[in-house]
Amino acid sequence: MVDPTNIRVIFGMKLRQLRSEQKLSLARLSSMTGLSASYLNEIENGKKYPKVEKIIQLAQALGVTYDELVSQKLDREHNYLERFLHSPAMQKFPFELFGITVYDLVSLVPEAPKEGNALVRALVDTARAYDMRVENFLHTALRCYQEIKENYFEDVEEAVDEFRDHYGWSKNEQVSCELLYDILKQDYKFKIDEGLLSKNEHLKKLRSIWIGGAQPQLLVNKKFTAVQKAFVAGRELGYQWMKLKPRGHCSPDIEVESFEQVLNAFKASYFASALFMNRERMREDLQAFFSRETWDEKAFLSLIDSYGVTHEMFFFRLCELLPKFFGLKRLHFLRVDKRADSGEFELVKQLNMSQVPIPTGLDLREHFCRRWLSIRIIQDLQKRSKKTNAIAQVQRSKSIKADKEFFCICVARRLVLTPGELSSMTIGFQVDSALKRVVKFWNDESITKDFIGETCERCPLTPEECSERAAEPSVYEAEQRLVSQRRELKRLIAEGN
């Protein structure tokens, strides 16, 4: 099905192109058709689509047939634009959330068709080169949207408050898996199964599956801890309480149909996070913890345990509340996993509101700087006894390339569903006046300080300066060769003049 927005945009582009080719002004076309110049301008800008009788008037004035004018096929000069507009990513992208329209992206093409077409072709080819799947594209859009909103969603917070009030829960009341299961069963008539997923070879690593119907079903991974199962139940209650549609059938989603689906999945998870960690209680607890003069690992892990949540849930909640209530807006979140089979480190999730240089895209095939706290803490946990499930550390990091310092808090843990794999969650803040005002232990003398890079391939440090290098600085050396070539070229040109 063709997006109605694209129909308007393509029609408007064809109208403008035909008018320009015939050297007709808007005023002249207006007098020829009886349609106002302002209305014609709205048509050309993709905001209006004329009725049949008006299309006939336009076609007659321009000397083309009705079918030629309404066809969604563009001429050969604009065929890349047609592919761009009809691509799944463009049809599903939520332009309205970012205050733009499809027309804003393509309006340059009629004015400079060859140059504009080249730009569109470059976008198409770049997307193909980066293997940009629709779901990746939409999740990237979600991250950008989170950053614009400073990762705080008042409507979801209020929905959680209403839910808690409905069930008479105080801000300090712990929410158990059994309690949430009971609500799903009694109030929403759910059937909950914890055994079926493990019997399916293809689905056994999923967290949960929702099946609608007269009696909806929630299949939960039986390998999960009680806390993880409770989060799955809380997430499902988020869907039900807020009536979120459209939605996917499983977590994580393996069938992404639209941005609305991705956004609703985020809101359902946000609901569960806020349900377990009341914003007022957490605000008080964080204020007390940040008032400490020194970093205390045990106290931090105990704070997480007091909410009965996973470490990742706690870190997500930090990213939601710290910008809003503590003014720590320049933050970033990273989740890094170390794969049991390959031993490789993989950046699994990120939220970047501090503009810290985090390599993404093709750079993920490179080796992350081993000085990152996210990497070091995993290596540290790996050396510990298997009885140690989690450790917490802090680090002050200064970027090698940029004169910016970051303060990072990190937890590493052992994964439940994939034995042998380790994972770390890091929340980092740019060291500025806001951080120094809020986090009293930011300058604790016991905290490790180090310079960090992006990836080993891009790092300028020599072997003497860094003994932790995992790969040769191939990208950095190529960049330096180019710098030398440009410098030498500039010198020769100057001598010749």
C-alpha positions, 0 to 999 in steps of 0.5 A: 500500500502506497503511503498517502504522504508520498502520493501527495509529494510525488504529485506535487513534484510532477506538477512543479516540474511540468510548470517549470518546464513550460515556464509558467508562474503560479499566477499564470497557472492559476489564471489558466485553471481557476485555482488559487496560487496559494492552493497550487503552492500547497499542492506543489509542497505536498500538503494538498491533493486535488480532487478529480475535477481539479486534476483534470483542469491541471492536466488540460492546462499543462497539456498532459493526460490525467493518467500521466499526472496522477501516475506514481511513476517518476521519469528516468531522471528521478527514478532513484527518488521514487525508490527512496520515497517507496522504500520501507524505511521512508514509508515507516519513518515518523517524520512528524515527531521530528517536525519535518515532512517527506517533502522537506527531504526531497524539495531540492530535487525539482530545483536541481534534479541532477544534483538532488538525484545524486544526493538521493542515490548516495543515501540509497547506496549508503543505506545498502552499504551499511546493511541498514535494515528497517528495524535498525533504522526505526530503532535509531529513530527511537534513540534520536527521539529519546534524546530530543525528549531528554529520555523522560516521558511524563505521560508514561510516568502519569500512567504508572501513578494512576496504575499504582493509585488504582491498586492502592500501592504506596511509592515504597511498596515492592512489586512482586512477580506473583502480584503482577501475574495475578493482575494479568490473570484476574483483571485481563484474563491472561493465561501465563505459561513458563514452559512452552518457550523452552520446548521450541528450539527456535524461540527458546532464547526469546524473553516472552511472547504475547498471543492475543485472542479471547483469552490472551496468552503470555509465554515467559522464558522459564530460565528467567529469574523472578525479577526478570519475569516480573519485568515481563509481566510489568511490561505486558501490563504497560501495554494493557493499561495504556492500550498501546497499539500496534504492538509486536508479539515477542520480546525482543521484537523479531517482526518490526512493522512500524515506528509506532510498534517500536515506540510502543514497545519502548513505552511498555518497557518504560512503564515497567521500569517506572512501576518498579522504581517510583520516581519520588522514592528513587529521587530521594535515594539517589540524592542521598547516595550522590551526597556521599563523599567517596564512592562505595561499591557495596552501597551502590549494589545494595541500592539496586537490590533494594528495588528488587530489579535487575542491574539493567533495569536500574540503569535504564531508570537512571537514564530516565530520571537523572536528566529531569530531576538532577540536571545531568543531561549530558549522559550516555548509556552503554551495554556491552556484551562479551560473547562466550563463543567468540570472545568478542565485545559487542556494543548491544545498546546505547543512548548518547546524550553527552556526545561521547565518541561512541563508534557505531555502524561499520565501526562495530567491526573494529575493536573497542578501546580496552580502556573503556570501563565497560570493557575493563569491568567485564575482564575483571568479572571474568577473573573472579569466582563464578559465585560473584554475579555482579561487580560495580566500578567507577572511572574518570575518562578523558577522550584522547581526541577531544578535550572532554572528561567523562565520569562513568559508573558501571556494573558487570554481571553474568547473563542468565539465558546465555551461560558463559556470557558477560555483560556490562551496563555503563552510565557516563556523564560529562564532567561539568558544573552540574555533575560536580554539584550533584555527585559529591564523590566525583573527585574521590582520589581512589577513582581510576583516571585514564585516557580512552579512545574509540577503537584500537584501529583509530587510536594514535597511542604508541605501543609504549603508551598503551599495552592493551591494544587489541589491533593495529591502528590501521585507520589512524595510520591511513588518516595520517598518510592522507594528512601528510599527502595534503600537507605536501600538496599544499607545500608544492602548490605554494612553491609553484606560486 
